[in-house]
Amino acid sequence: MRVPTEGRGLYDVTSRVGGVVARAAVRTGLCTVFIRHTSASLVIQENADPSVLRDLERWIEKLAPEDARAYEHDAEGPDDMPAHLRSSVTRTNESIPVRDGKLALGTWQAIYVWEHRRAAHERELVIHVAGI
């Protein structure tokens, strides 16, 4: 699945992943979502209060700031190495149980692609659904 981003931010892909699960016709099993990039990541986070996502963005900016003097690697610009650091402390894959043919996420949970670069990108997710 391809996910277009418009730059830094969290992009909710829950319904698209849920669609893949529905088409797989698995009633009970496991859905694994993997992002094929080193400067973006996946997180499962709250989907009810947008301030959670804003706080996450501020926190990760402090954790891995964009500072040209701080990093050796800058092959693709000053946001390149901070993006790699940010993806290294988050995740490249998530595993979600499938129950009754649907993702067994909690009431307030969503699956997000977390774009760590400033520019727009097209990110690729590999989704695997297994079960009965």
Backbone as CSV, one residue per row, in Angstrom:
resi,resn,N_x,N_y,N_z,CA_x,CA_y,CA_z,C_x,C_y,C_z
1,MET,0.845,-1.167,0.000,0.000,0.000,0.000,0.892,1.232,0.000
2,ARG,0.560,2.176,-0.826,1.302,3.431,-0.889,0.571,4.507,-0.095
3,VAL,1.354,5.266,0.674,0.785,6.318,1.526,1.476,7.634,1.170
4,PRO,0.764,8.549,0.524,1.359,9.857,0.251,1.362,10.704,1.518
5,THR,2.458,11.391,1.758,2.537,12.319,2.883,2.790,13.717,2.338
6,GLU,2.488,14.690,3.154,2.701,16.090,2.767,3.788,16.726,3.608
7,GLY,4.677,15.908,4.150,5.720,16.394,5.039,5.481,15.879,6.439
8,ARG,6.256,16.399,7.385,6.191,15.927,8.769,4.769,15.826,9.287
9,GLY,4.548,14.752,10.040,3.245,14.595,10.658,2.847,13.138,10.767
10,LEU,1.714,12.922,11.396,1.176,11.575,11.587,-0.034,11.414,10.676
11,TYR,-0.037,10.338,9.905,-1.058,10.076,8.901,-1.790,8.792,9.271
12,ASP,-3.080,8.913,9.539,-3.901,7.783,9.977,-4.167,6.850,8.794
13,VAL,-3.711,5.605,8.913,-3.908,4.600,7.862,-4.787,3.443,8.343
14,THR,-5.449,3.618,9.478,-6.219,2.540,10.086,-7.282,1.976,9.151
15,SER,-8.067,2.828,8.535,-9.150,2.323,7.689,-8.608,1.617,6.455
16,ARG,-7.508,2.093,5.912,-6.920,1.429,4.739,-6.372,0.059,5.114
17,VAL,-5.699,-0.037,6.264,-5.202,-1.344,6.726,-6.388,-2.255,7.034
18,GLY,-7.421,-1.710,7.662,-8.623,-2.485,7.940,-9.264,-3.023,6.677
19,GLY,-9.195,-2.275,5.594,-9.709,-2.741,4.310,-8.942,-3.941,3.780
20,VAL,-7.635,-3.933,3.976,-6.814,-5.078,3.569,-7.209,-6.308,4.384
21,VAL,-7.421,-6.122,5.676,-7.850,-7.230,6.541,-9.197,-7.771,6.072
22,ALA,-10.129,-6.900,5.764,-11.458,-7.337,5.309,-11.358,-8.143,4.011
23,ARG,-10.543,-7.672,3.074,-10.386,-8.393,1.800,-9.695,-9.732,1.976
24,ALA,-8.881,-9.873,3.014,-8.193,-11.144,3.266,-9.152,-12.204,3.795
25,ALA,-10.298,-11.784,4.287,-11.340,-12.701,4.793,-10.833,-13.592,5.925
26,VAL,-9.907,-13.064,6.722,-9.413,-13.777,7.905,-10.297,-13.390,9.074
27,ARG,-10.846,-14.340,9.771,-11.707,-14.076,10.930,-10.896,-13.897,12.207
28,THR,-9.896,-14.765,12.403,-9.044,-14.726,13.587,-7.603,-14.885,13.132
29,GLY,-6.742,-13.957,13.534,-5.358,-14.053,13.096,-4.540,-12.857,13.521
30,LEU,-3.628,-12.489,12.645,-2.690,-11.414,12.945,-2.430,-10.610,11.680
31,CYS,-2.426,-9.294,11.830,-2.076,-8.382,10.745,-0.751,-7.721,11.097
32,THR,0.214,-7.856,10.219,1.500,-7.202,10.408,1.628,-6.101,9.366
33,VAL,1.995,-4.917,9.828,2.194,-3.764,8.950,3.667,-3.377,9.067
34,PHE,4.338,-3.259,7.922,5.760,-2.940,7.877,5.969,-1.754,6.945
35,ILE,6.749,-0.769,7.369,7.059,0.386,6.515,8.462,0.199,5.946
36,ARG,8.586,0.365,4.648,9.848,0.091,3.952,10.716,1.350,3.820
37,HIS,10.927,2.026,4.935,11.699,3.276,4.905,12.468,3.442,6.206
38,THR,13.526,4.266,6.163,14.322,4.517,7.369,14.170,5.953,7.873
39,SER,13.322,6.731,7.220,13.108,8.098,7.683,11.621,8.385,7.937
40,ALA,10.859,7.313,8.093,9.457,7.378,8.501,9.212,6.140,9.347
41,SER,8.138,6.148,10.125,7.897,5.011,11.005,6.405,4.780,11.189
42,LEU,6.100,3.765,11.984,4.719,3.420,12.322,4.536,3.548,13.824
43,VAL,3.372,4.016,14.234,3.023,4.017,15.653,1.527,3.739,15.780
44,ILE,1.164,3.114,16.877,-0.236,3.003,17.259,-0.419,3.991,18.393
45,GLN,-1.356,4.920,18.191,-1.533,6.006,19.159,-2.999,6.390,19.249
46,GLU,-3.274,7.290,20.154,-4.636,7.771,20.371,-5.169,8.481,19.136
47,ASN,-6.453,8.229,18.848,-7.080,8.864,17.691,-8.185,9.849,18.078
48,ALA,-8.388,10.076,19.366,-9.506,10.918,19.806,-9.107,12.373,20.007
49,ASP,-7.976,12.617,20.623,-7.571,13.977,20.968,-6.354,14.375,20.137
50,PRO,-6.502,15.290,19.180,-5.381,15.677,18.322,-4.200,16.281,19.074
51,SER,-4.415,16.731,20.312,-3.296,17.299,21.070,-2.248,16.228,21.374
52,VAL,-2.656,14.955,21.429,-1.685,13.873,21.638,-0.680,13.858,20.491
53,LEU,-1.162,13.964,19.272,-0.275,13.944,18.107,0.623,15.175,18.084
54,ARG,0.079,16.318,18.447,0.902,17.534,18.503,1.988,17.405,19.568
55,ASP,1.632,16.843,20.719,2.629,16.636,21.778,3.704,15.649,21.338
56,LEU,3.319,14.604,20.634,4.313,13.656,20.116,5.292,14.348,19.180
57,GLU,4.783,15.200,18.310,5.651,15.940,17.382,6.630,16.838,18.136
58,ARG,6.145,17.543,19.147,7.040,18.418,19.933,8.082,17.596,20.685
59,TRP,7.671,16.461,21.241,8.594,15.611,21.990,9.709,15.083,21.091
60,ILE,9.349,14.588,19.914,10.374,13.994,19.052,11.304,15.062,18.473
61,GLU,10.791,16.283,18.302,11.637,17.391,17.853,12.715,17.695,18.892
62,LYS,12.361,17.613,20.163,13.353,17.829,21.223,14.330,16.666,21.312
63,LEU,13.832,15.459,21.092,14.667,14.261,21.178,15.716,14.214,20.069
64,ALA,15.303,14.563,18.846,16.219,14.541,17.694,16.021,15.833,16.898
65,PRO,16.602,16.923,17.390,16.390,18.214,16.727,17.103,18.304,15.383
66,GLU,16.579,19.168,14.551,17.227,19.442,13.280,18.309,20.486,13.538
67,ASP,19.553,20.034,13.531,20.691,20.894,13.853,21.864,20.455,12.987
68,ALA,22.180,21.221,11.961,23.223,20.854,11.003,24.582,20.620,11.665
69,ARG,24.826,21.249,12.789,26.112,21.091,13.477,26.199,19.794,14.271
70,ALA,25.060,19.153,14.534,25.021,17.994,15.423,25.307,16.666,14.734
71,TYR,25.191,16.618,13.395,25.262,15.329,12.708,26.240,15.356,11.544
72,GLU,26.878,14.247,11.317,27.753,14.081,10.161,26.938,13.788,8.905
73,HIS,25.935,12.912,9.028,25.152,12.480,7.870,24.126,13.547,7.498
74,ASP,24.265,14.089,6.280,23.307,15.077,5.785,23.130,14.953,4.273
75,ALA,23.240,13.725,3.774,23.221,13.468,2.327,21.986,14.037,1.641
76,GLU,20.862,14.054,2.335,19.622,14.528,1.710,19.103,15.798,2.386
77,GLY,19.965,16.498,3.096,19.561,17.754,3.707,19.606,17.707,5.221
78,PRO,19.352,18.836,5.858,19.491,18.926,7.311,18.437,18.139,8.093
79,ASP,17.344,17.739,7.449,16.336,16.937,8.156,16.567,15.439,7.991
80,ASP,17.617,15.064,7.248,17.874,13.653,6.940,18.241,12.840,8.187
81,MET,19.299,13.220,8.878,19.715,12.439,10.049,18.703,12.496,11.188
82,PRO,18.113,13.645,11.491,17.076,13.628,12.523,15.927,12.662,12.180
83,ALA,15.583,12.551,10.895,14.528,11.607,10.489,14.943,10.168,10.785
84,HIS,16.194,9.833,10.522,16.679,8.482,10.833,16.654,8.228,12.340
85,LEU,17.075,9.195,13.119,17.048,9.036,14.577,15.619,8.852,15.077
86,ARG,14.710,9.631,14.548,13.308,9.549,14.979,12.703,8.190,14.643
87,SER,13.020,7.666,13.462,12.474,6.348,13.117,13.129,5.237,13.932
88,SER,14.362,5.469,14.404,15.036,4.426,15.184,14.467,4.282,16.592
89,VAL,13.820,5.317,17.110,13.232,5.220,18.452,11.731,4.956,18.403
90,THR,11.192,4.853,17.209,9.787,4.462,17.061,9.785,3.044,16.501
91,ARG,8.968,2.767,15.486,8.896,1.383,14.996,8.822,1.346,13.478
92,THR,9.292,0.239,12.915,9.131,0.007,11.487,8.027,-1.004,11.218
93,ASN,7.528,-1.662,12.272,6.416,-2.584,12.070,5.518,-2.615,13.297
94,GLU,4.278,-2.973,13.041,3.287,-3.149,14.099,2.533,-4.444,13.807
95,SER,2.200,-5.177,14.853,1.391,-6.394,14.736,0.096,-6.169,15.506
96,ILE,-1.008,-6.376,14.814,-2.323,-6.137,15.412,-3.141,-7.412,15.293
97,PRO,-3.709,-7.902,16.386,-4.568,-9.080,16.298,-5.785,-8.798,15.416
98,VAL,-6.261,-9.855,14.771,-7.502,-9.789,14.006,-8.523,-10.638,14.751
99,ARG,-9.667,-10.011,15.054,-10.738,-10.707,15.764,-12.048,-10.417,15.035
100,ASP,-12.805,-11.458,14.739,-14.082,-11.306,14.025,-13.902,-10.555,12.707
101,GLY,-12.766,-10.794,12.034,-12.520,-10.200,10.726,-12.105,-8.746,10.738
102,LYS,-11.821,-8.196,11.927,-11.452,-6.783,12.041,-10.205,-6.621,12.896
103,LEU,-9.522,-5.504,12.701,-8.390,-5.167,13.564,-8.886,-5.050,15.004
104,ALA,-8.188,-5.679,15.937,-8.603,-5.658,17.347,-7.919,-4.509,18.089
105,LEU,-8.045,-3.314,17.522,-7.484,-2.128,18.164,-8.392,-1.685,19.300
106,GLY,-7.824,-0.973,20.255,-8.612,-0.411,21.331,-9.490,0.722,20.828
107,THR,-10.423,1.130,21.639,-11.401,2.153,21.268,-10.750,3.419,20.738
108,TRP,-9.667,3.854,21.354,-9.056,5.131,20.990,-7.749,4.960,20.224
109,GLN,-7.508,3.782,19.661,-6.246,3.531,18.961,-6.398,3.652,17.447
110,ALA,-5.342,4.126,16.821,-5.249,4.190,15.367,-3.817,3.859,14.963
111,ILE,-3.657,3.430,13.718,-2.337,3.140,13.154,-1.928,4.366,12.334
112,TYR,-0.749,4.882,12.626,-0.259,6.065,11.927,1.070,5.795,11.234
113,VAL,1.214,6.342,10.033,2.528,6.507,9.413,3.034,7.830,9.944
114,TRP,4.222,7.808,10.516,4.818,9.032,11.063,5.918,9.483,10.123
115,GLU,5.613,10.500,9.353,6.585,11.061,8.415,7.527,11.977,9.183
116,HIS,8.828,11.692,9.054,9.829,12.473,9.788,10.567,13.476,8.906
117,ARG,10.279,13.478,7.606,10.937,14.430,6.696,10.027,15.624,6.441
118,ARG,10.630,16.756,6.109,9.863,17.973,5.843,9.109,17.919,4.517
119,ALA,9.711,17.297,3.513,9.117,17.264,2.176,8.083,16.142,2.056
120,ALA,7.219,16.286,1.086,6.238,15.246,0.791,6.961,14.001,0.270
121,HIS,6.446,12.840,0.637,6.983,11.559,0.173,5.834,10.607,-0.111
122,GLU,6.154,9.548,-0.827,5.214,8.450,-0.960,5.833,7.276,-0.218
123,ARG,5.199,6.854,0.858,5.722,5.784,1.701,5.025,4.472,1.343
124,GLU,5.773,3.386,1.447,5.216,2.076,1.105,5.071,1.216,2.339
125,LEU,3.875,0.661,2.521,3.612,-0.279,3.601,3.428,-1.668,3.006
126,VAL,3.991,-2.656,3.672,3.750,-4.055,3.330,2.836,-4.586,4.439
127,ILE,1.708,-5.130,4.037,0.718,-5.621,4.994,0.537,-7.123,4.779
128,HIS,0.669,-7.863,5.856,0.526,-9.326,5.809,-0.556,-9.722,6.795
129,VAL,-1.547,-10.461,6.314,-2.632,-10.925,7.167,-2.630,-12.443,7.123
130,ALA,-2.546,-13.057,8.306,-2.532,-14.522,8.385,-3.522,-14.971,9.449
131,GLY,-4.137,-16.093,9.217,-5.067,-16.636,10.192,-6.080,-17.531,9.538
132,ILE,-7.191,-17.719,10.236,-8.247,-18.604,9.724,-9.560,-17.860,9.588
